[in-house]
Amino acid sequence: MHPRSDIPTGPFGSGLLGPLDQDVTVLRRRVQRLLTATLIATNVIGALVVVGLAALLMPSPGMSGDLVRVTAFAVPAYVVAAVVVGTLWGTRGALRTLHWAAEGRPPTEAERVASLRVPLRLTLMQAVLWGVATVVFAAQAVLMQPAVALTVFLVVAFASVVVCAIAYLFGEFALRPYAARALAGTAPPRPLSGGVNLRMLLFWCLGTGVPVAGLVVTAVLAWVRGDVSTTKLAVSVIALGLVVLCFGLLVTVFTARAVVNPITSVRDALGRVRAGEFDVAIPVYDGTELGLLQAGFNDMAAGLAERERMRDLFGRHVGHEVAVEAMRTSAELGGSVRTVSVLFVDLVGSTALAASRPPEEVVGLLNRFFAVVVDEVDRHHGLINKFVGDAALAVFGAPAALEDHATCALAAGRAIARRLALEVPDGPAGIGVATGDAVAGNVGDPRRFEYTVIGDPVNEAARLTELAKNAPGRLLASWTAVEAAAVEEAERWTATEDVTLRGRSRPTTLASPR
């Protein structure tokens, strides 16, 4: 049985991950391109934020011409340098950490933890690069125009937070294929990349805390300087408010997707399990409690699949009704007395057959013979209680109660006799049917027992089978069974003679089909 794997999607449902067995070289190049694109995009966004906030927050009369020219050159140059350094440092370092995937092997525990922490490491790298940028540009402002140094420092620092937030979100998104590979087939006892609480707190800080702090700083600067007009303050607050709204929306969408996607995968898989599809497994691609939820579902589905397989095998060995009864009630030795009908069928001349034919042919004949017996007993609501070499014992009325058990047993006997003559002519068999009280229950030892039926009708059916091997039609029943059957079925039988069967003290009235 091969578990079916879903294809997890990225935060926006784009199907980024693809199949987990895709070529590792293709996956490596794809992720490398995504990381490089993320690095470029985050630094460009950071530069735009710096320019936009500087235009809004600079005190009058603004930056001097020399500072503007130096900044206009320094910002693009620094962005290019940050992209180059980030590519050499961050992207290559990330792929070195993920070398186990390129080697096509499962990671060790240390490699798994390190791989899940790559987005955080990339974010720390961006924090270092933009921390340096904050110091450099603030120092430049101190040397060239001290009056705007504080504003420059706050603007670049705010942009640094924005860049780090975007770097973490997109880094986690781009590296989900590796996260899925790292967590494949595992059920870690604890979150490996921080819990949901930590993630939600981080997202709140990035999407709400820091932007609102920027608004507060803008108001404080305007109040301290005292030279900001009402119009300029209003424009600054409105612009920053729009930034807060857009940036907060972006972070919220990513947060929602990061939480909803794993839950959705589990929900969809649960739907398939509910529909009876147990060979389902979902990729584990989240290092938080959500990943533990995915891994837990896989363990549950695997357990259910194993249980279903065992139940199927159990049902094949002992019969579906017995399996259902065993799972419904406690497994105890003993049974209860009930009126049942028993059908016994046995091949004629099986000893000579086994001696004269190769074992493969004998097994093939037995399988064809038993296929007819099982088919008709099932169709008439009986239970194949056991196979005894080249014979089979079927019970009607136990363990599940059956009102018309005698009718069903007699009809099954006629159908088996007819089909064996047509479909298995090289395997003639005697068939006996009897009705009476028997004990139905578990027999054996508490460590190993079986469900069976013990009593006079079982013995009677076996003796009737021996007589039936030499009777016309090779089918005999006790007149007791015929009397217990419905009128329509009873009319198909006729009484022949009274015979005292071996091992019994009173005679049995034989019945054969008309």
N, C-alpha and C positions, 0 to 999 in steps of 0.2 A: 504494500500500500504506500503510495507516494503522496505525502501531504500536498494539498493544493495551496499555493501562496498567492496572496493578493499582491497587487502592485501598488505600493503606497505612493501617495502624491505629496507634492510640496505644499507649502503653506497656502497657495492659491489653487490647489487641486490641479496642477499642471502635468502631473504624471512624470515628474523629474526623475524619480528613482529608477524606473525601468525594472526589468527582471533582475533578480539578484544573481543570476548566473551569466550575466552579460560579460563580454570579454574585458579582462581587467585593464588591458592597455587602453581600450576605448574609454572605459570608465575613468582612468587616470587622466587622460587628455581632457576629457569633458569637465572633470572637476577642476583641473588646473586652469582651464579657460574661465570657468565660473569664478574661481578665486581671484584670478588676475583682473577680470572685469569688475568684480566687487571692489577690489582695491582701488582701481581707477575711479569707479563711480563714487565711492565714499569720499575720496580726497577731493574730487571735483565739487561734490556737494558741499564739503567743508569749506572750500575756497569761496563758493558762492554765498554761503552763510556769512563768512567773514566780511565779504564786500557789502552784502545787504545790511548787516547789522551796523557796520561802520558808518554807512551812509545815514542810518537812522539815529545812532546814538552819539555821534561825534559832537562835542560842544562847539558853539560858535567861536571863532569863525571857521572851525574845521581844521583839517590837517593842512600843514604848509605844503607848498609846491614841491619842495625837495623830498619831504616824507611821502607824498603821493607818488612821485616818480620812483623812489626806491621801493615802495610797497608794490607798485604795479609790476616791477621786475621781480621782486623777491617772492611774491605769492605764487606765480606760475612756476618759478624755478624750484621753490620748495615742494610744490605738489609733484613735479616731475621727479625730484630727488626722493620724495617719500614713496612714490610708486615703484621706483627702481629698487630702493632699499627694501621695501615691503615685499617685492617679488622675490628678491634674493634671500631675504631673511624669513619672511612669513610663509610664502607659498612653498618654497623648497623645503623649509623646515617641516611644514605640515605633511608634505608628501614623504619625507623621510620617516616621519612618525607612522605613516600609513604604509610602510614598505611591505608589511605582511600581506596586504591585499594584492600588491603587485607580484608577490611570490606565490599567490594562489593558495595560501594556507590559512587556517583559522588563527586568530591572535592569541597570545598568552594573556593572562589576566592583567599584567602590567601594560601590555600593548593595548588591550581593550580600554582600560581606564585612560591612558594617554590619548588614544584616538578620540574618545568622547569629549576630551577637554581641549581639543584643537581649536574650536570656535572661541573659547575663552582665551587661549594663548594668542590667537590672531587679534582679538580685541585688546589685550594687554600690549601687543606690539603697536597697534594704532595709538593707544594711550601714550606710549613712550614717544612715538614720532610727533604726535600733536602736543604733547607736553613740552618737548624741545621747541616746537614751533611757537608755543605760547611764550616761553622764556625769550626766544630769539627776537620775536616781533615786539615784545614789551621792552626789551633792552634797547632795541633800535629806536623805539619811540622815546625812551628816556634820554638817549643821546641826542636826538634830533629835535624833539618837541615834547618836553616833559609834561606839558599841560594835558596831553591826550594819552599819556602812558597808561593810566588806570583803565581808561575806556578800551584801549587796544588790548590790554591784558584780559579784561572781562569778555570782550568780543571773541577773541581767539579761544579762550577757555570754554566759552559756551559752544563754539563750533566744534571743539574737541570732543565734548560730550555727545553732540549730535553724531559725529563721525564714529565714535566708539559704539554707540547704540546701533547704528546702521550696520557697522562691521560685524557685530555679534549676530544680529538677526539674519543677515545674508550669509554669513559664514556658516551658521547652523543649518540654514536652508541648503547651501551648496554641498555640505558634507553629510547630508542625510544618507546617501548611498553607502558611505563607509560606516555610518552609525548602524545601518541595517545589517551590514556584513559583520560588524563587531559584535552585535547582540544576537546574531542568528543562532538559534538552538540553545540559548542560555536563559536562565531565570535567576538573575542576580538577587541576593538577599536584601540589598539596599540600593537606593538610587546611586548611579555612578557619575552623574554630572550635575549634582545639585538637585534638590527637590522642587516640586511645583511651587511651594511657598517662596523659595528663594528666587525662582524665575519670575513669579508674579510681582514680588517686591522690586526686583531689578527693572522689570518693564514699567512699573509705576514710577520709579525714579526717573527713568529715561523719558517716558511719555508724558508725565505730569509734573513730577517734582522739579526737575531741572528747568523745563520751559517756564513754569510759574515762577521759579526763582529768578529767571531772567527778567520777567516782568517786574518783580519786586526790585531788582537791582536797577532797572531803568528808572523806576520812580524815585529810588533813593538818590541816584546820580543827579536827576533833575532837581530834586529838593536841595541837595548839598550845594550844587553849583549856583542855583538860583537865577541862571541866565537863559533858561529854556522857556520859550514862549508856549502858551497854552496850545496853539495849533501844532507846534512841533511835538509836544508831549503827546497830544492826542493821536497824531499820525504814528508816532513811535509805538504807542500802546496798541493801536489797531493793527499795525503791521506785525508786532510781536504776538498779538492775540491770534492772528491768522496763522502764524508759524506754529503756535502752540496747538491750534485746532488741527492743522494738517499733520503735524508730526505726531500728535497724540493719536489721531485717527490711524496713522500708519502703524504705530506701535500696537494699538489695540487690535487692529486686524490681524497682525502677525501673532499676537498673544492668543487671540481667539482660535486662529487656525492651528497654532501649536498645541492647543488643548483639545480642540474638537476633532482633528484628524485621527489621532490614535483611538479616541472613543468611538468615532464613526467606524473605523476598521473593525473594532471589537463588536459593535452593534450589528454591522452587516454580517460578520462571521457567525454571530449568535443566531441570526435569522436562518442561515443555512443549516446550522446544527439543529435548530428547532424543526426544520423541514426534513430532518433525517440524514443530512449529509455530514458525516462525522470526520471524514478525511480532509479537514480544512485546517490550515495554519496561516497565521498572519505574520508579516515581517515585524520584528521588534526594532524600531528605529528611534526610540526616545529613551534617554538615559535617566529620566525622572520616574516618579511613581506611575506615570502613564505607561512607560516602557515595562514596568513590573506588571501592570495590568495586562498588557499585550502578551508578555511571557506567561503570565498566569493563565490566560485564556488558552494559549497553545498547550500548556500542561493539562488543562482540563479537557480540551478537545482530544488530545492524545489518550488520556485516560478513558474518555467516553468511547473512542474508537476501539480501544483494547477491550473495554467492557462489552461493546456491541459484538465484536468478533468472538469473544468468549461465549456470549449468550447465543450467538448463531451456532457456534460449534456445539455448545451444550444442548441446544434445541435439536440439532441434527442427531446427536447421540441418544438422547432420551425422549425426544418428541417435544414439539412446541408446547403442548398443553402441560406436560410435566414440568418443563422449564418455567413456564409462567406460574404454575402452582408452587414450585420450589422457591421462586423469588418472592411470592406473595406471603407464604407462610414460613414458619421456622423449620429448619432442617432437623427433624427428629425421627428416630426410629419408630416403627409401629404404623398402624393404619386403621381403617374403619371398614365395617362390613357394608357392602352395597350390592344391589342386583345389577349384574352386568351381562353382556354377551361377549363371547370369546370366539375368535376365528383363528384356526391353526392351519397353516399351509406348509407342505413338505414335498420336496422333489422325490420322484420315483427313481429308484436305482442309482442313488447318488454315489454309493460306494464303488459300483462298477464304472460309473461315469468318471470318477476321479482316477481310477486305475487305468482306464483306456484312453484318456485324452491328456494332452499337455496341460500343465497348470494354468497357462495363460488362457487357453480355451475354456477351462472350467470356470475361471474367474469371470470371463466375459459372459458366459451363460448365466452364472449366478447374478451378475449385475442386470442383465436383461430381465431375468425372472423377478428379481426384487423390485425393479423399476415398475413393473406392472402391479405388483402387490402394493407397494407404497402409494402409487397413484390412485388406485381404487379405494384403498383404506382412507386416505386423506379426503377423497371426494365424497365419501360416505361418513365423514366426521368421526372416524375412529383414530386409534393411536397404535402405531407399531411399537409394542412394548419391548421387544427384543428380537434380534436375529440369532438363531442357534444353528450355526453351520450353514446347512442348505434349507433351513426351515425358518418360518417367521411366526411370531405370536402377536396378534392384534387384539386390542380391547376396545369395546364400545360401551361408554357409560362411566368411564373413569380415566383420569382424575376429574375431568369436567362432566357434570351430569348431562345425560342425554335421554330425553323422554322416550324416544322411539329406537332404543339401542338394538333391540332384536330385529326390527325392520331394516335398520342400516346394516347390521352384520350379515343378514341373509342376502340383501341386495348386493353387498360388496362381494360375498362369496360367489354369487352367480356371475357378476361382472368379471371377477378374476378368472373363473373357470373358462368363460367365453374368450377372454383376451389371451390367456395362455395358450389355448388351442390354436388361435390364429397367429399370434405374434411370437410365441416361443414353442413351436411344435416339437423341438428337440429337447424340451425340458418339461415333460409331463409331471404333474404334481397332484397329490391328494389334498382335499380341502374339507375341514370339519368345522361346524358351527354349533355352539352350545350356549345355553342361557341358565343363569342361576346365581346364588349368593356366593360372594367371594370376598376375601380381605384384600383391599387395595391400599398400599402404602409403601414405606421405605423399609427395606430388609437389608441386613448386613451388620456392619460395625460403625460406630460414630465416626471413625476415620475414613471409611469407605463403604458406601451403601448405594443401592439402586432402587428405583421405583418399580414395583412389580405387582402382579395380581396372583394370589394364591387361593386355591379352592377347587371344589368339585367341577365347576364348568370348564376349568382349564384342563383338568385330567380328561374329562369327557370329550372335549374338542380334539385333544391329541389322539385318543383312541378312535374317534370317528374318522380322523385323517388317515389312520392306518387302513381302516376298512374302505375308505373312499378310493384308495389307490387301485383297487380292483373292481370298483363299482362303475356303472355307466355314467359318463359325464364327470367322473372323479370328484364328485361333490356330495357330501352327506351332512345332514343337520339333525339335531334332536327335535322330536315333536314338541317338546317344551318350548323351544325357541320359536317354532312356527306359531304355537298358540299365543305367545307373547307379542307377536308381530301384528302390524296393521292388517286389516282385511285384504287390501289390495295385494300385499306381499304374501300373505298366508295362502291366497288362492293360487299362487304360482307353485305351491308345494303339495306333495301327496305323501301320505304315510305308507310305508312299505312293510316292515316287519319289526318284531321285538327281538332285541339282542342284548344279552348280558355282557357288557364290555369288560375287558380284563381289568381287575382291580376294583370292580364295583359289585355290590351285592344285589342290586335291584336292576331289572331289565330296562333298556332304553328303546323307545319307539323311534325307529329311523325314519327320516323324511328325505326325499330327493326331489329335485325340480321336476315339474311336469314337462 
